[in-house]
């Protein structure tokens, strides 16, 4: 039986965690009961230096279920750093990881399908959005233009894929050998060379709260994506 750890980066997500964690816990337990996962499968939440009650909520869930665990940053280091920290910790004890944002705009009901693709031999399973209707016109247009620019620069990307994915232990271990500091994870994953699969889903609005990627952060993230992956500019 294979162990799964669901890794959730969280920055000031007190509005959504009370709904997100029980839902993910329920879905993971359902996959366990269907004999796809081992009983010790767990959830790891990375508090990215939150200033609200995110950490106290994580502590509360841990008291209820020891398999719901948390890491706490000393300050806000950013979404990608939180993902890397979660993967680095999780891979010590797990066979596979699934990363998913706390707002659950990505469909957690696809977790079963991801695990099945892993069981069929895929080391990396991409969650791919079927459309971007929940994005504003500005975000949708700039995102499409950005990924077109990356393709023109020779960067290999998976269209409409963000950071909702399953990775096997060896895929994560290979990713962690990269020495980058400002890591653009979704640009590095296709370089790993392992067998991949895709699951498709409809992206939904946030459960609550506000996006943690205002324009300034989006621009910085986009610049990291370019400078991390190509010297063409």
Backbone bond lengths (Angstrom), bond angles and torsions (degrees), N, CA, C in turn:
res aa  C-N    CA-C-N  psi(-1)  N-CA   C-N-CA  omega(-1)  CA-C   N-CA-C  phi
1 X - - - 1.459 - - 1.522 109.87 -
2 X 1.315 116.13 139.41 1.455 122.35 -175.19 1.535 110.63 -100.09
3 X 1.322 115.56 140.37 1.458 120.49 178.93 1.523 110.07 -93.80
4 X 1.337 116.54 136.20 1.460 123.46 175.96 1.522 109.59 -113.82
5 X 1.331 116.42 135.44 1.458 121.49 169.39 1.527 108.12 -117.58
6 X 1.332 115.60 123.88 1.462 121.21 174.77 1.519 107.91 -90.45
7 X 1.330 116.77 120.55 1.471 122.35 -177.54 1.529 108.98 -103.41
8 X 1.336 116.02 125.97 1.461 121.44 -176.36 1.534 109.49 -124.12
9 X 1.335 119.18 109.80 1.460 120.19 171.53 1.528 108.93 -75.28
10 X 1.332 116.53 137.44 1.471 119.30 -176.21 1.525 110.23 -141.56
11 X 1.327 115.87 123.44 1.460 121.50 175.66 1.526 108.87 -129.03
12 X 1.330 116.49 111.11 1.462 122.60 -177.77 1.533 111.11 51.90
13 X 1.317 115.50 56.79 1.463 121.28 -175.91 1.535 112.15 -114.33
14 X 1.325 117.05 33.65 1.454 119.09 -178.32 1.533 112.63 -62.63
15 X 1.344 117.00 -28.26 1.471 119.71 -178.71 1.521 112.47 -69.20
16 X 1.336 117.79 -29.27 1.464 119.33 -172.70 1.528 114.23 -108.00
17 X 1.327 117.77 -24.83 1.471 119.15 -173.03 1.526 113.08 -60.59
18 X 1.326 117.02 -32.70 1.468 119.70 -178.55 1.521 111.77 -64.94
19 X 1.324 116.69 -23.71 1.466 120.97 175.14 1.525 111.86 -97.61
20 X 1.336 115.95 -37.74 1.465 121.17 -175.42 1.528 112.26 -64.02
21 X 1.328 116.53 -50.09 1.467 119.97 -173.87 1.528 111.92 -63.94
22 X 1.347 120.38 -48.81 1.468 118.55 177.09 1.522 113.51 -58.89
23 X 1.331 116.69 -36.71 1.466 118.78 -179.63 1.523 111.30 -67.17
24 X 1.329 116.73 -45.56 1.462 119.80 179.12 1.527 111.10 -66.17
25 X 1.325 116.62 -38.65 1.466 120.94 178.20 1.531 110.04 -61.60
26 X 1.331 116.14 -44.06 1.462 120.70 179.91 1.525 111.29 -63.39
27 X 1.330 116.32 -43.50 1.475 120.32 179.84 1.526 110.40 -64.35
28 X 1.327 117.08 -44.05 1.460 120.13 -179.60 1.523 110.97 -63.87
29 X 1.339 117.00 -41.76 1.470 120.16 178.20 1.529 111.10 -63.00
30 X 1.333 116.96 -35.82 1.457 120.62 178.96 1.528 110.29 -64.84
31 X 1.328 116.88 -41.88 1.465 120.23 178.21 1.528 109.88 -65.22
32 X 1.346 116.80 -36.56 1.472 121.20 177.18 1.524 110.51 -62.57
33 X 1.339 117.13 -45.89 1.465 120.48 -176.80 1.529 111.92 -65.78
34 X 1.329 117.04 -23.32 1.461 120.07 177.97 1.530 111.99 -88.79
35 X 1.333 115.17 12.62 1.468 123.06 173.92 1.517 114.11 65.11
36 X 1.331 117.02 28.45 1.454 120.70 173.60 1.530 111.41 -93.57
37 X 1.339 117.04 -21.46 1.461 121.74 -176.30 1.516 111.00 -134.03
38 X 1.336 115.87 157.03 1.462 120.69 176.74 1.525 110.16 -76.14
39 X 1.306 116.10 158.29 1.461 123.02 -176.63 1.522 112.69 -63.41
40 X 1.335 118.18 -25.57 1.470 120.10 -177.16 1.525 113.02 -87.67
41 X 1.337 118.54 10.86 1.464 121.07 173.96 1.526 109.28 -56.95
42 X 1.336 116.85 143.89 1.463 119.15 -169.95 1.527 112.31 -143.26
43 X 1.326 114.93 -176.90 1.465 123.45 178.66 1.521 108.21 -127.64
44 X 1.330 116.37 135.44 1.461 121.98 178.36 1.526 108.64 -125.44
45 X 1.335 116.90 119.00 1.459 122.86 -179.12 1.526 108.13 -107.00
46 X 1.324 116.64 128.23 1.465 121.74 179.80 1.523 108.33 -104.53
47 X 1.327 116.04 110.63 1.463 121.38 177.43 1.523 108.53 -81.81
48 X 1.331 115.50 108.81 1.462 122.10 -174.50 1.535 111.59 -84.75
49 X 1.341 116.17 57.22 1.461 120.59 176.89 1.513 113.65 69.20
50 X 1.325 117.69 38.89 1.461 121.33 -177.44 1.528 111.46 -64.44
51 X 1.339 115.17 150.15 1.470 120.88 177.30 1.524 111.65 -107.71
52 X 1.341 117.03 2.02 1.464 120.31 177.91 1.535 109.44 -104.53
53 X 1.311 118.10 -149.46 1.471 121.55 -176.17 1.528 113.77 -93.90
54 X 1.330 117.01 19.17 1.463 120.22 -178.56 1.523 112.10 -53.78
55 X 1.341 117.72 -47.66 1.465 119.83 -176.08 1.526 112.40 -67.14
56 X 1.319 117.59 -40.46 1.465 119.87 179.88 1.527 110.69 -64.66
57 X 1.336 117.06 -33.16 1.466 120.73 176.16 1.527 110.21 -67.06
58 X 1.331 116.78 -41.84 1.468 120.85 177.00 1.533 110.27 -61.00
59 X 1.320 116.58 -44.84 1.472 120.75 178.33 1.526 111.11 -59.88
60 X 1.315 115.91 -40.35 1.464 120.33 -179.87 1.522 111.34 -63.62
61 X 1.330 116.67 -43.07 1.461 119.96 178.00 1.527 111.29 -65.46
62 X 1.328 116.87 -37.37 1.470 119.94 179.58 1.523 111.41 -63.79
63 X 1.327 116.62 -35.80 1.473 120.32 177.85 1.524 111.07 -65.54
64 X 1.334 116.32 -31.67 1.463 120.44 178.83 1.523 111.98 -79.11
65 X 1.355 116.00 -39.34 1.465 121.61 -177.53 1.530 108.58 -138.30
66 X 1.309 117.34 115.09 1.463 120.56 -177.92 1.524 112.41 -64.71
67 X 1.334 116.54 -19.55 1.476 120.00 -179.47 1.526 112.10 -84.03
68 X 1.326 117.62 -0.06 1.469 121.65 171.21 1.526 106.04 -102.46
69 X 1.335 115.53 110.67 1.463 120.47 -172.36 1.525 110.97 -120.41
70 X 1.329 115.80 168.90 1.450 119.45 -179.72 1.513 112.98 -141.73
71 X 1.333 115.00 152.27 1.463 123.48 167.61 1.522 106.56 -118.57
72 X 1.324 117.24 143.06 1.462 120.26 -178.37 1.520 110.96 -125.70
73 X 1.333 116.03 119.70 1.462 121.17 176.52 1.532 110.52 -75.74
74 X 1.336 116.20 151.75 1.464 121.23 177.88 1.528 111.82 -73.13
75 X 1.341 115.97 -21.78 1.471 122.26 175.78 1.514 108.08 -157.99
76 X 1.320 117.02 -179.94 1.456 121.40 179.13 1.534 110.45 -78.15
77 X 1.335 116.09 111.82 1.467 121.61 179.03 1.525 112.37 -101.94
78 X 1.330 117.93 -14.80 1.452 120.62 177.84 1.526 113.40 111.65
79 X 1.335 114.07 158.91 1.458 123.04 -174.33 1.531 112.81 -58.08
80 X 1.337 117.07 -46.67 1.461 120.18 -177.10 1.525 111.72 -66.88
81 X 1.335 116.48 -38.49 1.467 120.20 176.71 1.522 110.92 -63.98
82 X 1.330 116.34 -37.77 1.466 120.09 178.30 1.525 111.04 -65.03
83 X 1.330 116.31 -40.33 1.458 119.82 177.25 1.526 111.31 -62.66
84 X 1.331 116.49 -46.04 1.464 120.39 -179.08 1.526 110.95 -63.05
85 X 1.330 117.14 -42.15 1.466 120.30 178.49 1.523 110.73 -62.06
86 X 1.340 116.10 -42.98 1.461 119.83 179.31 1.517 112.11 -63.95
87 X 1.321 116.67 -43.68 1.470 120.71 178.59 1.524 111.18 -64.51
88 X 1.338 116.51 -41.25 1.469 121.16 -179.01 1.523 110.86 -61.49
89 X 1.322 116.65 -41.02 1.467 120.71 179.66 1.525 110.91 -74.75
90 X 1.318 116.96 -45.13 1.464 120.55 -174.18 1.516 112.36 -63.64
91 X 1.338 116.59 -39.48 1.454 120.13 -171.09 1.533 112.46 -68.94
92 X 1.319 116.82 -10.63 1.469 120.37 176.83 1.523 111.17 -64.82
93 X 1.335 117.32 -28.68 1.466 120.00 -172.63 1.526 114.64 -130.25
94 X 1.336 118.20 -3.79 1.465 119.02 -171.37 1.526 111.69 -115.70
95 X 1.326 116.10 162.43 1.467 122.07 177.19 1.517 112.87 -92.76
96 X 1.330 115.83 -26.28 1.461 120.74 -179.47 1.516 109.34 -153.43
97 X 1.330 116.14 156.57 1.460 121.54 177.16 1.520 109.48 -127.83
98 X 1.310 114.94 151.16 1.464 120.91 167.64 1.515 106.59 -125.54
99 X 1.332 117.53 125.49 1.451 121.63 175.54 1.525 108.65 -100.79
100 X 1.329 115.15 136.66 1.455 120.91 -179.22 1.517 108.74 -152.98
101 X 1.327 117.22 140.99 1.461 121.24 -179.38 1.520 111.14 -73.32
102 X 1.325 115.02 153.23 1.465 121.25 -175.07 1.522 113.13 -66.94
103 X 1.333 118.21 -23.48 1.463 119.85 -176.52 1.527 113.56 -76.45
104 X 1.331 117.13 -9.62 1.470 124.08 178.75 1.531 113.01 55.06
105 X 1.328 116.46 34.23 1.462 118.59 168.87 1.528 110.24 -70.07
106 X 1.321 116.10 -27.00 1.461 121.42 170.85 1.526 107.87 -81.68
107 X 1.307 117.21 143.74 1.463 122.28 -169.78 1.537 111.95 -81.17
108 X 1.343 118.25 106.41 1.474 119.82 -179.21 1.523 113.31 -68.65
109 X 1.327 117.60 -16.32 1.465 120.23 178.12 1.526 111.22 -66.17
110 X 1.336 117.54 -13.24 1.459 121.88 178.49 1.537 112.48 -83.49
111 X 1.323 116.87 -1.50 1.463 120.12 -179.07 1.527 111.29 -60.29
112 X 1.324 116.77 -42.90 1.466 120.07 177.94 1.521 110.62 -58.00
113 X 1.332 116.64 -45.55 1.465 120.82 -179.52 1.529 111.11 -62.84
114 X 1.325 116.46 -37.56 1.464 120.68 177.52 1.526 111.08 -63.79
115 X 1.325 115.86 -44.93 1.463 120.26 -180.00 1.522 110.68 -63.64
116 X 1.314 116.80 -38.11 1.465 120.14 177.79 1.526 110.96 -64.88
117 X 1.331 117.72 -38.76 1.466 120.92 177.77 1.528 110.24 -65.93
118 X 1.325 116.49 -37.31 1.467 120.91 175.46 1.533 110.14 -62.69
119 X 1.321 116.13 -44.29 1.469 120.75 179.60 1.523 111.67 -63.04
120 X 1.350 115.91 -26.55 1.464 120.54 179.42 1.524 112.58 -84.81
121 X 1.346 116.61 -1.85 1.460 118.83 173.61 1.515 116.96 121.80
122 X 1.332 118.13 -3.27 1.464 120.51 -179.04 1.527 111.10 -80.52
123 X 1.330 116.82 131.70 1.464 121.38 174.93 1.524 111.87 -86.78
124 X 1.327 116.59 -24.04 1.461 122.14 179.36 1.522 107.48 -133.93
125 X 1.331 116.11 128.25 1.461 121.03 177.73 1.525 107.39 -122.77
126 X 1.331 115.81 114.80 1.461 121.30 -178.48 1.527 111.13 -86.42
127 X 1.326 116.42 134.29 1.455 120.77 167.12 1.518 107.95 -87.48
128 X 1.310 117.81 120.58 1.467 122.37 -174.46 1.522 109.86 -119.46
129 X 1.326 116.11 126.78 1.463 121.38 178.29 1.526 110.53 -73.06
130 X 1.315 116.06 138.36 1.463 120.28 178.44 1.520 111.51 -82.28
131 X 1.329 117.92 -18.88 1.463 122.09 178.09 1.525 108.77 -162.35
132 X 1.342 116.59 173.21 1.467 122.15 179.63 1.523 110.64 -123.48
133 X 1.326 117.51 37.21 1.458 121.33 -175.75 1.525 112.91 -64.46
134 X 1.326 117.85 -26.18 1.463 119.84 -179.00 1.526 112.00 -79.25
135 X 1.343 117.47 -12.71 1.469 120.60 177.74 1.529 110.29 -81.68
136 X 1.324 115.04 152.81 1.458 119.71 173.55 1.531 109.06 -68.61
137 X 1.356 116.04 162.59 1.466 119.78 178.09 1.519 110.27 -57.74
138 X 1.333 117.00 -41.02 1.467 121.18 -178.49 1.527 110.79 -63.63
139 X 1.326 116.33 -47.56 1.462 119.28 -177.92 1.520 111.54 -66.66
140 X 1.329 115.94 -40.11 1.467 120.04 -179.56 1.523 111.09 -64.99
141 X 1.329 116.20 -43.51 1.465 120.75 -177.75 1.525 111.70 -69.02
142 X 1.334 116.59 -44.48 1.468 119.37 -179.55 1.522 111.22 -67.97
143 X 1.330 117.59 -35.84 1.466 120.43 178.54 1.527 110.55 -64.12
144 X 1.329 116.26 -45.22 1.468 119.68 179.35 1.527 110.81 -62.84
145 X 1.338 116.53 -40.98 1.460 119.92 178.41 1.515 112.37 -66.46
146 X 1.323 116.35 -37.63 1.465 121.16 -179.54 1.527 111.50 -65.19
147 X 1.320 116.50 -46.62 1.464 119.09 -179.04 1.537 111.39 -69.59
148 X 1.322 116.56 -30.17 1.463 119.20 174.14 1.524 110.16 -65.77
149 X 1.344 115.77 -40.68 1.469 120.19 177.34 1.526 110.89 -61.70
150 X 1.331 117.22 -44.23 1.465 120.36 179.79 1.529 111.01 -60.91
151 X 1.321 117.04 -40.78 1.470 119.82 178.25 1.521 110.87 -62.91
152 X 1.326 116.18 -40.87 1.462 120.08 178.70 1.527 111.28 -63.90
153 X 1.325 116.89 -29.69 1.464 122.03 178.89 1.528 112.00 -83.97
154 X 1.327 116.51 -1.08 1.457 120.76 177.05 1.508 115.33 89.91
155 X 1.343 117.01 15.72 1.469 120.95 -179.57 1.523 109.54 -88.27
156 X 1.328 116.77 129.48 1.455 122.28 179.66 1.529 109.21 -86.20
157 X 1.330 116.32 119.80 1.461 121.37 -179.43 1.525 109.97 -132.49
158 X 1.329 115.95 159.72 1.460 121.47 173.08 1.525 107.00 -99.52
159 X 1.335 118.69 111.93 1.466 121.08 -176.98 1.524 112.55 -56.50
160 X 1.334 116.26 138.23 1.470 124.02 176.25 1.522 113.58 61.14
161 X 1.326 115.56 26.95 1.465 120.74 174.39 1.524 108.82 -115.27
162 X 1.335 116.18 133.42 1.463 120.33 178.21 1.523 109.10 -109.90
163 X 1.338 117.96 -106.96 1.466 119.85 -178.52 1.525 112.39 -127.18
164 X 1.333 116.93 23.26 1.456 122.27 173.69 1.518 107.42 -93.88
165 X 1.339 116.09 103.86 1.465 119.32 -175.98 1.528 111.20 -157.93
166 X 1.304 114.70 158.59 1.471 122.27 169.78 1.517 108.10 -105.17
167 X 1.334 115.78 140.47 1.459 121.15 175.33 1.519 109.93 -135.44
168 X 1.317 115.93 138.30 1.463 120.77 175.55 1.524 109.71 -73.56
169 X 1.320 115.61 168.64 1.463 120.77 179.80 1.525 111.43 -58.92
170 X 1.341 116.93 -45.31 1.461 118.22 -176.60 1.530 111.55 -70.86
171 X 1.341 117.74 -29.79 1.458 119.83 176.56 1.526 110.74 -67.38
172 X 1.326 116.94 -42.89 1.470 120.51 177.45 1.516 110.62 -64.50
173 X 1.322 117.10 -44.68 1.464 120.33 179.49 1.521 111.47 -58.92
174 X 1.343 116.78 -38.52 1.463 120.19 178.31 1.529 110.66 -68.52
175 X 1.320 117.20 -43.18 1.466 120.72 177.57 1.528 111.18 -57.09
176 X 1.326 116.71 -41.22 1.460 120.67 -176.05 1.527 113.50 -72.13
177 X 1.329 117.49 -7.55 1.474 119.39 175.01 1.523 111.75 -80.10
178 X 1.336 118.01 -14.43 1.466 120.49 178.33 1.531 109.08 -67.35
179 X 1.337 118.02 137.02 1.466 121.02 -175.03 1.529 114.87 -89.99
180 X 1.351 118.08 0.93 1.461 120.67 -176.60 1.527 112.06 -56.30
181 X 1.342 115.84 147.14 1.459 121.34 175.70 1.536 110.57 -100.14
182 X 1.334 117.31 -44.59 1.467 121.07 174.84 1.528 107.46 -95.63
183 X 1.319 114.99 78.30 1.464 119.89 -168.97 1.525 112.14 -81.97
184 X 1.326 116.56 131.76 1.456 124.69 174.60 1.524 106.22 -105.33
185 X 1.328 116.01 87.50 1.454 121.62 -165.77 1.524 112.67 -60.61
186 X 1.330 116.73 -44.26 1.466 118.68 -175.69 1.522 112.35 -65.82
187 X 1.327 117.91 -16.35 1.456 121.21 175.08 1.516 112.96 -87.96
188 X 1.342 116.80 -23.14 1.462 120.92 -179.26 1.528 112.91 -86.79
189 X 1.336 116.75 -32.24 1.461 120.27 -175.80 1.532 112.67 -55.19
190 X 1.348 119.20 -45.53 1.475 117.94 -179.43 1.520 113.54 -63.53
191 X 1.332 118.15 -15.40 1.463 121.15 -179.88 1.529 112.89 -81.94
192 X 1.330 117.81 -10.61 1.464 120.30 -171.57 1.522 112.96 -70.67
193 X 1.322 116.81 -30.06 1.460 119.25 172.24 1.511 116.66 89.70
194 X 1.328 118.20 6.11 1.460 120.39 -179.62 1.525 111.25 -87.97
195 X 1.319 115.32 167.28 1.469 120.48 178.33 1.526 109.47 -64.75
196 X 1.325 116.56 136.70 1.466 120.98 -176.94 1.525 111.20 -124.91
197 X 1.324 114.42 163.73 1.467 122.70 173.42 1.523 107.31 -146.27
198 X 1.316 116.60 168.13 1.461 121.12 179.33 1.523 110.06 -131.85
199 X 1.314 115.90 143.81 1.465 121.47 168.10 1.524 106.07 -121.91
200 X 1.326 116.17 142.54 1.460 121.13 -175.06 1.526 109.76 -109.91
201 X 1.315 115.78 144.45 1.455 120.05 -177.42 1.519 110.42 -152.76
202 X 1.324 115.15 162.14 1.455 122.22 177.37 1.528 108.80 -97.19
203 X 1.304 117.09 121.04 1.463 122.44 -179.64 1.529 109.37 -73.31
204 X 1.320 116.75 138.98 1.465 122.39 -177.21 1.527 110.47 -116.25
205 X 1.339 118.32 164.57 1.472 120.60 176.71 1.528 111.12 -65.20
206 X 1.334 116.52 160.49 1.459 121.83 175.78 1.521 110.50 -57.94
207 X 1.343 115.94 146.41 1.458 120.17 175.82 1.524 110.97 -64.10
208 X 1.335 116.27 -40.34 1.463 121.95 -178.30 1.524 107.93 -169.22
209 X 1.330 115.79 173.21 1.459 119.78 176.93 1.514 112.52 75.19
210 X 1.331 115.50 -171.64 1.454 122.18 -176.83 1.522 110.94 -117.56
211 X 1.325 115.10 157.40 1.460 120.77 176.91 1.520 110.40 -59.53
212 X 1.325 116.24 139.99 1.465 121.26 178.88 1.525 110.92 -93.82
213 X 1.345 115.72 12.22 1.458 120.44 177.44 1.532 110.20 -121.26
214 X 1.329 118.09 76.36 1.459 120.05 172.17 1.530 109.84 -66.32
215 X 1.339 116.22 172.81 1.465 121.00 -173.92 1.524 112.29 -55.43
216 X 1.327 117.99 -42.49 1.462 121.05 -178.59 1.527 111.56 -59.28
217 X 1.339 117.18 -44.74 1.463 120.95 179.50 1.524 110.93 -69.43
218 X 1.324 116.35 -36.72 1.466 119.31 179.08 1.521 111.01 -62.81
219 X 1.335 116.35 -41.17 1.465 120.11 179.68 1.529 110.79 -66.16
220 X 1.338 116.54 -41.70 1.466 120.10 178.86 1.529 110.81 -64.48
221 X 1.323 116.45 -40.50 1.457 121.72 178.58 1.527 110.50 -64.22
222 X 1.336 116.20 -42.65 1.463 120.61 178.99 1.529 110.84 -63.06
223 X 1.332 116.78 -40.54 1.464 120.32 179.19 1.529 110.69 -65.76
224 X 1.332 117.20 -40.70 1.466 120.25 175.71 1.520 110.33 -59.09
225 X 1.346 116.38 -39.09 1.457 120.10 -179.90 1.513 112.33 -61.07
226 X 1.323 116.48 -40.56 1.467 120.24 -179.73 1.526 110.86 -72.51
227 X 1.334 117.28 -50.94 1.465 120.69 -173.65 1.522 112.55 -72.45
228 X 1.329 117.45 -22.24 1.465 120.06 178.59 1.516 113.09 -78.19
229 X 1.338 116.27 -23.28 1.456 118.98 -168.10 1.526 115.08 -115.87
230 X 1.320 118.29 -13.22 1.460 119.01 -177.77 1.509 110.29 -156.86
231 X 1.336 115.69 147.91 1.456 120.98 174.43 1.528 110.51 -101.91
232 X 1.338 117.24 10.08 1.462 121.99 -177.27 1.535 113.56 -54.58
233 X 1.341 120.50 -40.71 1.468 118.72 179.03 1.531 113.25 -58.95
